[in-house]
Amino acid sequence: MKELTEQLNLELFWARLRRSPQALLLLDFDGTLAPFVADPAQARPYPGVAELLENLLAVDRSRLVIISGREIASLIPCLQLDLPVELWGCHGWQRKLPAGEILQRSLPAGAAEGLAEAAGLAKKAGWQLQMEAKPVALALHWRGLAAAEAERLQQQMVGPWRKLAAAAGLQLKEFAGGVELRCADFDKGAAVEQLLLEV
């Protein structure tokens, strides 16, 4: 097990967890519960992970939350869980409660127009198949492309999207195998802070 900090006392942590009346476990999906794959729709949890998550969901004092950059609608079929789980999608802009209700934060002024313009640029350049449109973000994926094709995509699109981000109050963030254009007003860290306040 890799410890997050050298100061972490794992024995003390597990002892405190056993005595705690409530436990909150926050997890990412891609690269954490499931390996990165070229087609995001084909991502599935590592062997045995779904069963472990279902066991955690069955424990009354445990609260399991998955916070992902994915849109919730695309995350649910990939998880393959029978029990309802609390999900945060689009880096915290969407929230699915265990009962099924989905809440979504509203985009700030100008952001929707900026995202629409970015989508138009990608389509005009012929990269629509590499583009993933989300309710509050756009991603360009080059994972799985030949090296020369991936480099061409980056040369054609990253610069224009970066300029557009600055003009529209958006952020351009790199991830493993692509870039994402999204709003800067809320992120996974803010979602974690809100969850900690709730417990």
C-alpha positions, 0 to 999 in steps of 0.5 A: 500500500502506498501511503500518501504521506510519511507521517501517516500512521496506518495502525492508528488510522485503522484503529480510529476507523474501527471505532468511528460511528460513520465512515466516508470513502471517496473514490475516483473511477478512471485510473483508480477503480478501473484502468484507463482504456481507449474507449471510455464507454468500455471501462470496467472496474478491476476484477473484484472491485464491484463486489468490494464496493457492494459490500461497503454499500451494505454496511450502514455506517459506511458512506461511499461516494464516487467523484468522477470527471465523467458525466453521470449518465456515462459513469453508471453503466461502467460501474456495474453495481446493483446497489445504488451509490452516490455519484458526483460527475463532471468534476462535481458539477453533477450529483446523483443521490442514492435515491436517484435524483440528479442535481446539476449546477448551472453554468456561469454566464459565457461558459456555455457559449465558450464550450459551444465555440470550442465544439465548433472548432473541433468539428471544423478541424475534423476531430468530432470523433475524439471529442466527448461532450459533457453537460458542463465540459468538453474533452478531447481524447488522443489515447489510442491514436497513432503517435503522429495523429495524436501529435497532430490533434494536439498541435491543431486544437490545444492552442485554440482551446487555450485561447478560448478558455482564457476568453470565456473564463474556462480552464484547459486541463490535461489528463492521461490521454487528452485535455478537457475544457471546463468551468473553473468555479467548481471541481472535485476538491470543492465536492470533497469539501462539501461532503466533509461539511455534510458529515 
